[in-house]
Amino acid sequence: MAKYKVQGIGKFVTNLITTTELSNKEILAKVKETFPEAQTSMSCIAWYQTNVRKNVKVPAPVVLTDEQFEEEFKV
């Protein structure tokens, strides 16, 4: 199994928050599915939600192809 950078989870969650209508619970499920060894909790997802709201100058969401996603989140 490939290892992932810890910061990759932050990018992943922020991307989901800014590009989808998923609930926090659904986002957490996607994180657990994509990063099975992650210790991410609902509190973490709530923190990312707050962080995105605080930073109103969020750049336009980036939608990655499957190949780009794999390359971006691999170590």
BELBEL-V89876 format. One line per field, one symbol per residue. ss: DSSP state (A for helix, B for strand, O for the rest). psi: psi as a letter, one per 30 degrees, with the letter a starting at -180 (. if undefined). burial: I if it has 9 or more other C-alpha atoms within 8 Angstrom, else O. A space follows every 10 residues. Layout:
ss=???
psi=???
burial=???
This chain:
ss=OOOOOAAAAA AAAAAAAAAO OOOAAAAAAA AAAAOOOOOO OAAAAAAAAA AAAAOOOOOO OOOOOAAAAA AAAOO
psi=kklkkefeee eeeeeeeffl gkleeeeeee eeeeifgkgk leeeeeeeee eeeeifhklk kkjkleeeee eegl.
burial=OOOIIOOIII OIIIIIIOIO OIOIOOIIOO IIOOIOOOOI OIOOIIOIIO OIOOOOOOOO OOOOOOOOIO OOIIO
